[in-house]
Amino acid sequence: MEKSESEVVLDALNLNPQLFCNEVLNNVDDVLDEAFRFFYQDLSTKLNIQGTQRSQYLKKGVDCILQKVQSVLDKQLGAWENYILRHCFSLPRGSYMSFLTLMNEIFAIEDAEKCTYDALSMVDVFFEVHTRKPDI
């Protein structure tokens, strides 16, 4: 299967959009789990119900709230992932040749310090020009 222009450019920059999305989603899950774990422990301590039947009821209640929050969050993050992959990690048609020209200019620079500065400024200009919305 032939790669799209965007995939070729992303590969050249060593970027993996799906890996980025997976890392973000995993981090959000970790933060959410830790927050609810802390919430349960703090509330259990403040109510002084650790190791009792009330503690089990509290755990069930917190888990129920977590499931509802997780359900809504999963739906929203699914839409975010779809948007990111379709719009933020894709280049407009025709920008591939401009990208190749840009890469050739970057690698033609011999001075390493100058290359870093010039390369970053050229990449900024490239993405500014090729991601700008057309004036209507």
Rosetta blueprint (number, residue, H / E / L):
1 M L
2 E L
3 K L
4 S L
5 E H
6 S H
7 E H
8 V H
9 V H
10 L H
11 D H
12 A H
13 L L
14 N L
15 L L
16 N L
17 P H
18 Q H
19 L H
20 F H
21 C H
22 N H
23 E H
24 V H
25 L H
26 N H
27 N H
28 V H
29 D H
30 D H
31 V H
32 L H
33 D H
34 E H
35 A H
36 F H
37 R H
38 F H
39 F H
40 Y H
41 Q H
42 D H
43 L H
44 S H
45 T H
46 K H
47 L H
48 N L
49 I L
50 Q L
51 G L
52 T L
53 Q H
54 R H
55 S H
56 Q H
57 Y H
58 L H
59 K H
60 K H
61 G H
62 V H
63 D H
64 C H
65 I H
66 L H
67 Q H
68 K H
69 V H
70 Q H
71 S H
72 V H
73 L H
74 D H
75 K H
76 Q H
77 L H
78 G H
79 A H
80 W H
81 E H
82 N H
83 Y H
84 I H
85 L H
86 R H
87 H H
88 C H
89 F L
90 S L
91 L L
92 P L
93 R L
94 G L
95 S H
96 Y H
97 M H
98 S H
99 F H
100 L H
101 T H
102 L H
103 M H
104 N H
105 E H
106 I H
107 F H
108 A H
109 I L
110 E L
111 D L
112 A H
113 E H
114 K H
115 C H
116 T H
117 Y H
118 D H
119 A H
120 L H
121 S H
122 M H
123 V H
124 D H
125 V H
126 F H
127 F H
128 E H
129 V H
130 H H
131 T H
132 R L
133 K L
134 P L
135 D L
136 I L
